[in-house]
Amino acid sequence: MTSILDDIYDAYGTIEELELFTEAIERWDVSIIGHLLEYMKLYYVALLDVCKDIEQEMEKKGYQYRLPYAIEAMKNQARAYFAEVKLLHEERIPTIEEYMDVALVSTGYIALATTSLVGMGDIATKEAFDWLTNNPKIMSSSSLIARLMDDIKSHKFEQKRGHMASAVECYMNQYDVSEEQAYSKFQKQIEHGWLDINKEWLKPTAVPMPILDRVLTLTRTTDAFYKEQANMSSHLSANVKRAVVSYRPSIWGNRFLNCTPDDEITLAYKWEQAEDLKEEVRRELMTAAGKPSQQLNFIDSVQRLGWAYHFEKEIEYI
């Protein structure tokens, strides 16, 4: 449903038509569809019907609180898409800050993460939905990675078809830099995003691990998709499918260590970051000593991220 919604805003409606469509989604009432175009009516009715079916299913299981979060996420998605339409209509290149305020939502990651919790078991509590709605660091970093990787890969094609300026054009225009310099800046931000995700994963205190895993899986999928994009045409290869299932990037894995630094200072800074985070993990491991449940959860987190080989002595000691 989100993909079709994106197409409606991106390729079909005029700004006047989309304003009415956005208002309809805000009101979430099938009785007001009379002023919509026929194809918009079809989508709108289907969207409300799907949500109604989900609502009935959730009521049977005692999860009535869940669907309103998904509906609000869909409304936010429509708002972000319409904000992009307005920026395009203004025929100007926004600042990178103005662009990212909209584009981090239009990635759809918050909406996808929210709806992915709707069908989970008892572990997806109201508190978990509230946590996600507040856009925690792991979520904002995931959205940032998705947006920048997408813009780097697709902005040239999007500009040919008259799409709004991407992060690349916004940054180049605002700071008067080359395309390559913009790419370099965004690659650093992507790496910092992974650092933030790794840190959040190591301290899953706000919500249970399976909730964090939903967000991490979305980010892994994006990373694998854009890395393999050059090998794809009209379908995903078997290699990409396998990568999505098993891929768990780490700042100490090939993606981090094999990147090409801009200079020796940048490389030294990255190694310093990695070493600082290693020491933080060691401290957490030793703090968990004598607390069996905490020990197991923490060691499991380290193993899931593929870092256990860095801390074999500490794990053996525990």
FIKOL-759701 format. One record per residue (C-alpha): residue in one letter; z, x, y. Coordinates in nm, 3 decimals, padded with zeros to 5 digits. Example, Ala and Ser with C-alpha at 12.3 -4.5 7.8 and 13.67 -1.06 7.14 Angstrom:
// residues 2
{"A", {00.780, 01.230, -00.450}},
{"S", {00.714, 01.367, -00.106}},
This chain:
// residues 318
{"M", {00.000, 00.000, 00.000}},
{"T", {00.076, 00.287, 00.237}},
{"S", {-00.261, 00.450, 00.171}},
{"I", {-00.446, 00.128, 00.259}},
{"L", {-00.229, 00.088, 00.568}},
{"D", {-00.330, 00.438, 00.676}},
{"D", {-00.699, 00.349, 00.634}},
{"I", {-00.662, 00.034, 00.843}},
{"Y", {-00.522, 00.231, 01.135}},
{"D", {-00.735, 00.538, 01.082}},
{"A", {-01.081, 00.395, 01.027}},
{"Y", {-01.115, 00.022, 01.081}},
{"G", {-00.918, -00.151, 01.357}},
{"T", {-00.965, -00.129, 01.732}},
{"I", {-00.657, -00.057, 01.942}},
{"E", {-00.633, -00.425, 02.041}},
{"E", {-00.662, -00.543, 01.681}},
{"L", {-00.411, -00.286, 01.561}},
{"E", {-00.161, -00.384, 01.828}},
{"L", {-00.161, -00.740, 01.691}},
{"F", {-00.142, -00.606, 01.336}},
{"T", {00.157, -00.386, 01.421}},
{"E", {00.334, -00.680, 01.584}},
{"A", {00.277, -00.884, 01.266}},
{"I", {00.432, -00.612, 01.051}},
{"E", {00.727, -00.593, 01.290}},
{"R", {00.787, -00.969, 01.253}},
{"W", {00.735, -00.968, 00.874}},
{"D", {00.644, -01.336, 00.861}},
{"V", {00.341, -01.471, 00.675}},
{"S", {00.323, -01.776, 00.903}},
{"I", {00.193, -01.568, 01.197}},
{"I", {-00.120, -01.421, 01.034}},
{"G", {-00.363, -01.664, 01.202}},
{"H", {-00.460, -01.417, 01.475}},
{"L", {-00.534, -01.130, 01.234}},
{"L", {-00.877, -01.027, 01.108}},
{"E", {-00.960, -01.138, 00.754}},
{"Y", {-00.920, -00.797, 00.591}},
{"M", {-00.588, -00.753, 00.772}},
{"K", {-00.473, -01.093, 00.642}},
{"L", {-00.554, -00.988, 00.286}},
{"Y", {-00.349, -00.673, 00.318}},
{"Y", {-00.063, -00.842, 00.503}},
{"V", {-00.024, -01.122, 00.248}},
{"A", {-00.044, -00.873, -00.041}},
{"L", {00.221, -00.652, 00.121}},
{"L", {00.464, -00.938, 00.169}},
{"D", {00.396, -01.069, -00.183}},
{"V", {00.469, -00.730, -00.340}},
{"C", {00.793, -00.704, -00.146}},
{"K", {00.889, -01.058, -00.244}},
{"D", {00.839, -00.973, -00.612}},
{"I", {01.051, -00.660, -00.573}},
{"E", {01.318, -00.857, -00.390}},
{"Q", {01.345, -01.106, -00.678}},
{"E", {01.370, -00.825, -00.930}},
{"M", {01.638, -00.648, -00.727}},
{"E", {01.841, -00.968, -00.696}},
{"K", {01.851, -01.000, -01.075}},
{"K", {02.003, -00.652, -01.096}},
{"G", {02.243, -00.692, -00.804}},
{"Y", {02.055, -00.448, -00.582}},
{"Q", {01.982, -00.686, -00.292}},
{"Y", {02.067, -00.419, -00.035}},
{"R", {01.772, -00.195, -00.127}},
{"L", {01.455, -00.374, -00.021}},
{"P", {01.545, -00.401, 00.352}},
{"Y", {01.547, -00.021, 00.368}},
{"A", {01.197, -00.006, 00.217}},
{"I", {01.071, -00.275, 00.455}},
{"E", {01.211, -00.091, 00.755}},
{"A", {01.047, 00.230, 00.630}},
{"M", {00.713, 00.048, 00.613}},
{"K", {00.762, -00.081, 00.967}},
{"N", {00.833, 00.272, 01.086}},
{"Q", {00.517, 00.385, 00.913}},
{"A", {00.310, 00.123, 01.096}},
{"R", {00.472, 00.220, 01.427}},
{"A", {00.383, 00.585, 01.371}},
{"Y", {00.023, 00.504, 01.278}},
{"F", {-00.014, 00.290, 01.590}},
{"A", {00.137, 00.565, 01.805}},
{"E", {-00.134, 00.797, 01.672}},
{"V", {-00.400, 00.540, 01.761}},
{"K", {-00.266, 00.521, 02.116}},
{"L", {-00.268, 00.900, 02.152}},
{"L", {-00.631, 00.907, 02.037}},
{"H", {-00.720, 00.623, 02.276}},
{"E", {-00.572, 00.819, 02.568}},
{"E", {-00.829, 01.092, 02.501}},
{"R", {-00.588, 01.375, 02.562}},
{"I", {-00.428, 01.647, 02.357}},
{"P", {-00.051, 01.591, 02.342}},
{"T", {00.207, 01.867, 02.345}},
{"I", {00.309, 01.994, 02.003}},
{"E", {00.651, 01.833, 02.050}},
{"E", {00.501, 01.494, 02.136}},
{"Y", {00.265, 01.519, 01.842}},
{"M", {00.531, 01.616, 01.589}},
{"D", {00.761, 01.332, 01.695}},
{"V", {00.494, 01.095, 01.564}},
{"A", {00.332, 01.306, 01.293}},
{"L", {00.651, 01.379, 01.099}},
{"V", {00.685, 01.005, 01.041}},
{"S", {00.315, 00.941, 00.977}},
{"T", {00.320, 01.186, 00.685}},
{"G", {00.475, 00.896, 00.496}},
{"Y", {00.739, 01.114, 00.334}},
{"I", {01.036, 00.914, 00.459}},
{"A", {00.870, 00.591, 00.345}},
{"L", {00.782, 00.738, 00.005}},
{"A", {01.127, 00.882, -00.050}},
{"T", {01.291, 00.554, 00.049}},
{"T", {01.075, 00.336, -00.176}},
{"S", {01.120, 00.581, -00.464}},
{"L", {01.492, 00.497, -00.466}},
{"V", {01.443, 00.121, -00.486}},
{"G", {01.386, 00.114, -00.861}},
{"M", {01.651, 00.373, -00.953}},
{"G", {01.969, 00.282, -01.138}},
{"D", {02.321, 00.254, -01.002}},
{"I", {02.301, 00.606, -00.862}},
{"A", {02.090, 00.480, -00.568}},
{"T", {02.382, 00.335, -00.374}},
{"K", {02.377, 00.189, -00.025}},
{"E", {02.529, 00.516, 00.093}},
{"A", {02.230, 00.704, -00.052}},
{"F", {01.989, 00.483, 00.141}},
{"D", {02.192, 00.527, 00.460}},
{"W", {02.184, 00.904, 00.407}},
{"L", {01.806, 00.903, 00.369}},
{"T", {01.755, 00.671, 00.665}},
{"N", {01.935, 00.924, 00.887}},
{"N", {01.662, 01.179, 00.806}},
{"P", {01.880, 01.460, 00.662}},
{"K", {01.771, 01.821, 00.684}},
{"I", {01.609, 01.827, 00.339}},
{"M", {01.401, 01.523, 00.438}},
{"S", {01.295, 01.650, 00.779}},
{"S", {01.202, 01.988, 00.627}},
{"S", {00.998, 01.816, 00.358}},
{"S", {00.811, 01.615, 00.622}},
{"L", {00.751, 01.929, 00.827}},
{"I", {00.605, 02.118, 00.530}},
{"A", {00.379, 01.827, 00.440}},
{"R", {00.253, 01.779, 00.795}},
{"L", {00.178, 02.143, 00.866}},
{"M", {00.014, 02.212, 00.529}},
{"D", {-00.203, 01.902, 00.571}},
{"D", {-00.305, 01.989, 00.927}},
{"I", {-00.390, 02.349, 00.842}},
{"K", {-00.614, 02.239, 00.556}},
{"S", {-00.775, 01.929, 00.704}},
{"H", {-00.788, 01.960, 01.082}},
{"K", {-01.146, 02.090, 01.102}},
{"F", {-01.281, 01.803, 00.894}},
{"E", {-01.069, 01.549, 01.083}},
{"Q", {-01.197, 01.671, 01.420}},
{"K", {-01.558, 01.627, 01.307}},
{"R", {-01.494, 01.259, 01.243}},
{"G", {-01.321, 01.196, 01.573}},
{"H", {-00.960, 01.201, 01.457}},
{"M", {-00.673, 01.266, 01.698}},
{"A", {-00.571, 01.625, 01.766}},
{"S", {-00.374, 01.786, 01.485}},
{"A", {-00.080, 02.024, 01.515}},
{"V", {-00.332, 02.309, 01.525}},
{"E", {-00.521, 02.177, 01.829}},
{"C", {-00.198, 02.075, 02.003}},
{"Y", {-00.041, 02.418, 01.961}},
{"M", {-00.359, 02.605, 02.057}},
{"N", {-00.402, 02.395, 02.370}},
{"Q", {-00.039, 02.411, 02.481}},
{"Y", {00.010, 02.785, 02.432}},
{"D", {-00.348, 02.906, 02.479}},
{"V", {-00.360, 03.086, 02.145}},
{"S", {-00.623, 03.129, 01.875}},
{"E", {-00.654, 02.923, 01.560}},
{"E", {-00.531, 03.217, 01.354}},
{"Q", {-00.220, 03.251, 01.571}},
{"A", {-00.146, 02.881, 01.528}},
{"Y", {-00.183, 02.918, 01.150}},
{"S", {00.057, 03.213, 01.152}},
{"K", {00.316, 03.020, 01.351}},
{"F", {00.298, 02.723, 01.115}},
{"Q", {00.319, 02.938, 00.802}},
{"K", {00.647, 03.078, 00.933}},
{"Q", {00.774, 02.727, 00.998}},
{"I", {00.676, 02.623, 00.645}},
{"E", {00.871, 02.918, 00.501}},
{"H", {01.174, 02.828, 00.712}},
{"G", {01.138, 02.470, 00.588}},
{"W", {01.162, 02.591, 00.229}},
{"L", {01.469, 02.797, 00.319}},
{"D", {01.636, 02.485, 00.458}},
{"I", {01.544, 02.283, 00.148}},
{"N", {01.684, 02.554, -00.080}},
{"K", {02.010, 02.562, 00.114}},
{"E", {02.043, 02.183, 00.103}},
{"W", {01.974, 02.185, -00.272}},
{"L", {02.255, 02.431, -00.332}},
{"K", {02.509, 02.207, -00.159}},
{"P", {02.433, 01.851, -00.274}},
{"T", {02.755, 01.704, -00.140}},
{"A", {02.618, 01.399, 00.046}},
{"V", {02.433, 01.235, -00.245}},
{"P", {02.394, 01.293, -00.621}},
{"M", {02.145, 01.550, -00.747}},
{"P", {01.881, 01.298, -00.870}},
{"I", {01.849, 01.166, -00.514}},
{"L", {01.781, 01.514, -00.380}},
{"D", {01.538, 01.569, -00.666}},
{"R", {01.317, 01.283, -00.540}},
{"V", {01.273, 01.457, -00.206}},
{"L", {01.222, 01.798, -00.365}},
{"T", {00.958, 01.660, -00.603}},
{"L", {00.759, 01.518, -00.310}},
{"T", {00.758, 01.860, -00.145}},
{"R", {00.666, 02.041, -00.466}},
{"T", {00.374, 01.801, -00.510}},
{"T", {00.245, 01.874, -00.159}},
{"D", {00.279, 02.249, -00.204}},
{"A", {00.095, 02.244, -00.537}},
{"F", {-00.173, 02.008, -00.407}},
{"Y", {-00.273, 02.216, -00.106}},
{"K", {-00.256, 02.543, -00.296}},
{"E", {-00.500, 02.409, -00.552}},
{"Q", {-00.715, 02.209, -00.311}},
{"A", {-00.993, 02.464, -00.317}},
{"N", {-01.033, 02.403, -00.690}},
{"M", {-01.054, 02.025, -00.658}},
{"S", {-01.347, 01.796, -00.588}},
{"S", {-01.304, 01.429, -00.665}},
{"H", {-01.014, 01.452, -00.910}},
{"L", {-00.707, 01.657, -00.994}},
{"S", {-00.757, 01.921, -01.257}},
{"A", {-00.528, 01.955, -01.558}},
{"N", {-00.388, 02.272, -01.406}},
{"V", {-00.280, 02.087, -01.092}},
{"K", {-00.114, 01.814, -01.296}},
{"R", {00.082, 02.073, -01.490}},
{"A", {00.179, 02.251, -01.170}},
{"V", {00.318, 01.934, -01.014}},
{"V", {00.536, 01.864, -01.317}},
{"S", {00.686, 02.210, -01.352}},
{"Y", {00.654, 02.361, -01.007}},
{"R", {00.980, 02.466, -00.843}},
{"P", {00.911, 02.700, -00.549}},
{"S", {01.175, 02.945, -00.444}},
{"I", {01.205, 03.174, -00.145}},
{"W", {01.244, 03.452, -00.400}},
{"G", {00.943, 03.351, -00.605}},
{"N", {00.583, 03.465, -00.572}},
{"R", {00.516, 03.229, -00.282}},
{"F", {00.775, 03.403, -00.065}},
{"L", {00.746, 03.764, -00.176}},
{"N", {00.369, 03.781, -00.207}},
{"C", {00.291, 03.631, 00.133}},
{"T", {00.110, 03.857, 00.377}},
{"P", {00.342, 03.935, 00.667}},
{"D", {00.217, 03.970, 01.021}},
{"D", {00.392, 04.303, 01.055}},
{"E", {00.672, 04.515, 00.913}},
{"I", {00.929, 04.350, 01.138}},
{"T", {00.839, 04.007, 01.001}},
{"L", {00.863, 04.134, 00.643}},
{"A", {01.203, 04.291, 00.710}},
{"Y", {01.324, 03.967, 00.867}},
{"K", {01.218, 03.768, 00.560}},
{"W", {01.394, 04.009, 00.325}},
{"E", {01.705, 03.986, 00.542}},
{"Q", {01.696, 03.606, 00.518}},
{"A", {01.664, 03.623, 00.140}},
{"E", {01.951, 03.870, 00.108}},
{"D", {02.177, 03.659, 00.332}},
{"L", {02.108, 03.352, 00.122}},
{"K", {02.174, 03.544, -00.200}},
{"E", {02.515, 03.645, -00.068}},
{"E", {02.588, 03.285, 00.025}},
{"V", {02.503, 03.175, -00.330}},
{"R", {02.726, 03.447, -00.477}},
{"R", {03.017, 03.330, -00.261}},
{"E", {02.965, 02.970, -00.373}},
{"L", {02.951, 03.075, -00.737}},
{"M", {03.275, 03.268, -00.712}},
{"T", {03.443, 02.987, -00.516}},
{"A", {03.362, 02.754, -00.806}},
{"A", {03.553, 02.976, -01.050}},
{"G", {03.829, 02.778, -01.219}},
{"K", {03.664, 02.443, -01.147}},
{"P", {03.457, 02.363, -01.460}},
{"S", {03.274, 02.057, -01.324}},
{"Q", {03.181, 02.228, -00.999}},
{"Q", {03.078, 02.540, -01.190}},
{"L", {02.838, 02.352, -01.416}},
{"N", {02.681, 02.157, -01.130}},
{"F", {02.630, 02.469, -00.922}},
{"I", {02.488, 02.676, -01.208}},
{"D", {02.255, 02.387, -01.292}},
{"S", {02.130, 02.386, -00.931}},
{"V", {02.064, 02.760, -00.940}},
{"Q", {01.879, 02.731, -01.271}},
{"R", {01.671, 02.435, -01.151}},
{"L", {01.552, 02.639, -00.854}},
{"G", {01.462, 02.933, -01.077}},
{"W", {01.717, 03.168, -00.922}},
{"A", {01.952, 03.229, -01.215}},
{"Y", {01.816, 03.576, -01.287}},
{"H", {01.952, 03.693, -00.950}},
{"F", {02.307, 03.597, -01.048}},
{"E", {02.335, 03.678, -01.417}},
{"K", {02.655, 03.882, -01.373}},
{"E", {02.828, 03.612, -01.168}},
{"I", {02.728, 03.335, -01.410}},
{"E", {02.844, 03.544, -01.709}},
{"Y", {03.176, 03.610, -01.534}},
{"I", {03.230, 03.237, -01.470}},
